[in-house]
Amino acid sequence: MSITAEYVSGVTANETLETSVPASTDPIVKHNGYDTSESLTATSDRPITKVAYFSQALTAGTATIDLTALTGTNGAAIDGSGLKVQMFKIAVPSGNANTYQVKVGAANGYDLMGANWDDTLQPGQEMTFFGYDATPDVAGADKTIDCVGTGSQAANITIWFG
């Protein structure tokens, strides 16, 4: 199996100025200079060799994501051991009634965004983190992400390893 992944992060705003800019026939300024995109493969500077896309439901308000025991495409086992999390995305459906929290796991926690990583998302919010090959390697003592919320609510998770 080979993977080609396209990372795209873009936030574009078109600002229409009240008056024309001197020497310009277009009063619209397009702000997109900080957008990024990168094609990633197993041999790129920031390699991608495994991916997992899943919905993480809570059980009695909690769940733990084990980066060494995920399910991939067609039920394939995904073990991120020895790899870095190159990209992590969480999207909380707008239909959720309450917040959804992701953080370093209490046991064998993975420091995705540092030892004190702890983010809480409202329904409808999403967050994407591009690790740029600078995250820790997944290992036996560094492999879990805890999820906390209410009841059996779920969030959609995407993880790229390499």
C-alpha positions in Angstrom: 0.0 0.0 0.0 1.3 3.5 -0.8 -0.1 6.8 0.4 0.0 10.2 -1.2 -1.5 12.8 1.1 -2.2 16.4 0.3 -2.0 18.8 3.3 -3.9 22.1 2.6 -4.5 24.8 5.1 -6.1 27.9 3.8 -8.0 30.9 5.1 -8.9 33.4 2.4 -10.7 36.7 2.9 -11.6 39.2 0.2 -11.7 42.7 1.5 -13.5 45.4 -0.6 -12.1 48.8 0.1 -14.4 51.8 0.4 -12.4 53.7 -2.1 -10.2 52.6 -4.9 -6.5 52.1 -4.3 -4.4 54.6 -6.4 -3.3 53.1 -9.7 -5.6 50.1 -9.2 -8.8 49.3 -11.0 -9.9 46.6 -8.5 -10.8 47.7 -4.9 -10.7 44.1 -3.7 -7.7 42.9 -1.7 -7.4 39.1 -1.4 -5.7 37.9 1.8 -4.3 34.4 1.4 -0.6 34.8 1.8 -0.3 32.5 4.8 -2.0 29.6 3.2 0.1 26.4 3.0 -0.1 23.2 1.0 2.2 20.2 0.7 2.1 16.8 -1.0 3.4 14.1 1.2 4.5 10.5 0.5 6.7 7.9 2.2 9.8 9.6 0.8 9.0 13.3 1.3 10.7 15.4 4.0 7.7 14.9 6.2 6.8 11.3 5.3 3.3 9.8 5.4 3.2 6.0 5.5 -0.1 5.3 7.4 -3.5 7.0 7.8 -6.5 6.5 10.0 -9.9 8.1 9.6 -12.5 7.3 12.2 -15.3 8.5 14.4 -14.4 8.4 18.1 -17.5 7.8 20.2 -17.3 8.3 24.0 -18.5 5.7 26.4 -19.9 7.2 29.6 -18.2 10.5 28.6 -14.7 9.2 28.0 -12.5 7.4 25.4 -8.8 6.8 24.8 -7.2 6.8 21.4 -4.4 4.3 21.3 -2.0 5.3 18.5 -0.7 1.7 18.3 -4.1 0.1 17.8 -6.2 2.0 15.3 -8.3 0.7 12.5 -7.6 1.8 9.0 -9.1 1.4 5.5 -11.0 -1.9 5.1 -10.4 -2.8 8.7 -6.6 -2.8 8.4 -4.7 -2.6 11.7 -2.8 0.7 12.0 0.1 0.7 14.5 1.9 4.1 14.7 4.8 2.7 16.7 8.1 4.3 15.8 6.4 6.9 13.6 5.4 10.5 14.2 1.9 12.0 14.1 2.4 14.2 11.1 -1.2 15.5 11.0 -4.1 15.3 13.5 -7.5 16.7 12.8 -10.6 16.6 15.0 -14.0 17.8 13.9 -16.9 17.9 16.4 -20.3 17.5 14.7 -22.6 20.5 15.1 -25.3 18.1 16.4 -23.3 17.3 19.5 -25.0 18.8 22.6 -21.8 19.5 24.6 -18.1 20.1 24.3 -15.5 17.5 23.3 -12.1 17.6 24.9 -8.8 16.0 23.5 -5.6 15.9 25.6 -2.5 14.0 26.5 -3.5 10.6 27.7 -3.4 10.0 31.5 -1.6 6.7 31.0 1.2 6.5 28.4 0.2 9.9 27.1 1.3 11.2 23.7 2.6 14.8 23.8 1.1 15.8 20.4 1.3 19.5 21.2 3.5 19.3 24.3 3.1 17.7 27.8 0.3 20.0 28.8 -1.8 19.7 25.6 -5.5 20.0 26.4 -8.1 21.4 24.0 -11.8 21.6 24.3 -14.0 22.1 21.2 -17.6 23.3 21.0 -20.1 21.5 18.7 -19.3 22.5 15.1 -15.7 23.4 15.8 -12.7 21.7 14.3 -8.9 21.8 14.8 -6.1 20.7 12.5 -2.5 20.3 13.7 0.3 19.7 11.1 3.3 18.2 13.0 6.0 19.1 10.4 8.0 16.0 11.4 8.6 17.5 14.8 6.3 15.5 17.0 7.5 12.6 19.3 7.7 9.1 18.0 4.8 6.9 19.0 6.1 4.3 21.5 4.8 2.1 24.4 5.0 4.9 26.9 3.9 7.6 24.4 0.8 6.4 22.6 -2.5 7.6 24.1 -4.8 10.6 23.6 -7.7 11.0 25.9 -11.2 12.2 24.9 -13.7 13.6 27.4 -17.2 14.8 26.9 -20.8 13.8 27.7 -22.4 10.5 27.2 -21.7 8.8 23.8 -21.1 11.8 21.7 -18.5 11.4 18.9 -15.9 13.4 17.0 -14.4 12.7 13.6 -10.7 12.1 13.8 -8.0 12.0 11.1 -4.4 10.9 11.9 -1.5 10.7 9.5 1.7 8.9 10.6 5.2 8.9 9.1 
